[in-house]
């Protein structure tokens, strides 16, 4: 669930500047919608990708609703 994914993110060593998470639904869609409540995505389809930016110095400071939504795309989107 979204709490577990956030807990994992908070354990990432601070030497890493970016992070990629792979997961399954419904947990992934729930997690993404918790991370940035300004952009609600009803469903992240298979091979969907979502990007966020966080203005933090430590992964431990990442929190729900604090990220800047960057993009959402998926193969059948046609882009």
Secondary structure, 3 states (H helix, E strand, C coil): CHHHHHHHHCCCCCCCCCCCCCCCCCHHHHHHHHHCCCCCCCCCCCCCEEEEECCCCCHHHCCCCCCEEEEEECHHHCC
